[in-house]
Amino acid sequence: MENLEQEGAGPKRGISLPFSIVFATVVLTGGWVYTTGLRVTQPPAVTQISDEAGDALEGTVLPAGGVELPVQWRDIGRRLVASGVIDKEKFLEIYADRGGLT
């Protein structure tokens, strides 16, 4: 008799517990979304600036007089030609069309 009580007394295992958890989660999430509503954020508006302001900004970023960088090229061209990176004939041909090298 004890064996019969122990076999039938426990809860049935299977898919009922995982199904109940998933169902409760769906119901609670649905209620939460329904009461608070979906919040869709708007992207920030694009601000238009006048041509004068754009020119002033461009002058600040790119100075009209240019920028002198502290770079010394030395003989890099000669070394590139000597190592075969630059084909001297093709290089001179390109610059001949543009008025030559200065």
C-alpha positions in Angstrom: 0.0 0.0 0.0 2.8 2.3 0.7 4.2 1.7 -2.8 0.9 2.7 -4.4 0.7 6.0 -2.4 4.3 6.9 -3.3 3.9 6.2 -7.0 0.8 8.3 -7.5 1.3 10.9 -4.9 4.1 12.9 -6.6 3.5 15.5 -9.3 3.8 14.4 -12.9 7.0 15.3 -14.6 7.1 16.2 -18.3 6.5 19.3 -20.2 3.9 20.9 -17.9 6.4 22.8 -15.8 8.5 24.3 -18.6 5.3 25.0 -20.6 3.8 26.8 -17.5 6.9 28.9 -17.1 7.0 29.9 -20.8 3.2 30.7 -20.7 3.5 32.8 -17.6 6.4 34.7 -19.1 4.5 35.5 -22.3 1.5 36.6 -20.3 3.4 38.8 -18.0 5.5 40.4 -20.8 2.4 41.0 -22.9 0.7 42.7 -20.0 3.8 44.8 -19.3 4.1 45.9 -22.9 0.3 46.6 -23.1 0.3 48.9 -20.0 3.5 50.8 -20.7 3.3 50.8 -24.5 6.1 50.4 -26.9 8.4 53.4 -26.9 9.8 54.3 -30.2 12.6 56.8 -30.0 12.9 59.4 -32.7 16.3 60.0 -34.3 17.8 63.5 -33.6 16.8 66.2 -36.0 19.4 67.3 -38.6 20.4 70.9 -38.0 21.0 73.0 -41.1 23.7 75.7 -40.9 24.1 78.7 -43.1 26.7 78.9 -45.8 28.7 81.5 -43.8 28.8 79.3 -40.8 29.9 76.4 -43.0 32.6 78.4 -44.5 33.8 79.5 -41.1 33.9 75.9 -39.9 35.7 74.9 -43.1 38.3 77.7 -42.6 38.9 76.4 -39.0 39.4 72.8 -40.0 41.2 73.4 -43.4 43.2 76.7 -43.2 43.3 78.6 -46.5 47.1 79.0 -46.2 47.5 75.2 -45.9 49.4 73.4 -43.2 53.1 72.6 -43.2 53.9 69.2 -41.9 57.3 68.4 -40.3 58.1 65.7 -42.8 61.4 65.2 -44.6 61.2 63.1 -47.7 64.9 63.2 -48.5 65.7 60.7 -51.2 62.7 58.4 -50.9 61.9 58.9 -54.6 65.3 57.7 -55.7 65.1 54.7 -53.4 61.7 53.7 -54.6 62.9 53.9 -58.2 66.1 51.9 -57.3 64.1 49.2 -55.6 61.7 48.9 -58.5 58.6 50.1 -56.7 58.2 53.0 -59.2 58.8 52.5 -62.9 60.9 55.5 -63.8 59.7 55.7 -67.5 56.0 55.5 -66.6 56.5 58.0 -63.8 58.2 60.5 -66.1 55.5 59.9 -68.8 52.7 60.7 -66.4 54.3 63.9 -65.2 55.3 65.0 -68.7 51.6 65.1 -69.5 51.1 67.4 -66.5 53.8 69.8 -67.3 56.8 67.9 -66.0 58.5 67.7 -62.6 59.5 70.9 -60.8 
